[in-house]
Amino acid sequence: MSAAPYYTDIADGPPAQADWRITKDGKRLRLAHWKGGSNGTVLLFQGRTEYIEKYGAVAETLSKLGYSLVTCDWRGQGLSPRYGRHYQIGDVGSFSEYQLDVDALLAYAEEKELPKPYFLLAHSLGGAIGLRALHNGLDVAGAVFSAPMWGIQIPKLMAPFANMIVGAYRGLGIEDHLAPGRQLTNYAERQPFAGNALTRDYETYDRLRTQTVARPQLGLGGPSVNWIDLALKEIFSLRSLEAPKVPCLTLYAGAEQIVDNRAIEETMAHWSDGKAVRCEDAEHEVMMEKPETRSLVWSEISAFLAAHPAANGAKMSKAS
């Protein structure tokens, strides 16, 4: 497959190599990697609505720590194929399809000979995809989760009617319509900085807004009724499983308004080799918060990566 576009004009970080690859079910996925170091490679699992360029600064930080990075636009967002009746509605055929994207990402990392060991870094939706991948045997030395989607905040007045709403939409054959209360416009473009649910750092929020204004093909609006139904079913399924036997660090926001902190805390309470860090003065994007929060987050992440035996082993091999 040919090289894919990578928009350096909006990416706040080092240049990446982006490529198209075909998944096992025939979807053309956009992937990218940064060869930033030989200590290992971080597999970045993005959140809903996200795209590769959003993580340029994360790639730069990991490069300074000695790690390479690889990621992809999940199907249904970024420049990967969209679903449904409207380009701006987030949708997917089934949550199991995301695991085909994971397979493509791993094959791409092998093809590009990115250094091992691999580590997982998963944000929001990526947290649900990543947890399922771990249960499926994803071979990583450790997993870092950022505000993982192990639960979703649903307004109390709507929660009792969620199944009824989904049933009604499916009965009418319009489950690919925008979910009630959601909008087609990308969140950062329509929501002023004051009162936003993503970050308390103005510069970060302004960058998120200007990225999709400059490159509207990357933007994504609200999810479909189908996507929310599938997400809730996947979350329920994951809750029935024991925690994976993988070292884990989870960072989550004290002022979270999108995912369910209670679900995060309950999951981490049963993760035998896991550590949870609550970032009190933070919104959902804990890796893209105010400098003091970012400092805490990256201190925790760098310590976790360096402390793991597989990471130390890689460094010892390099030194010898």
Order of alpha helices (4+ residues) and beta strands (2+ residues): beta-beta-beta-alpha-beta-alpha-beta-alpha-beta-alpha-alpha-alpha-alpha-beta-alpha-beta-alpha-alpha
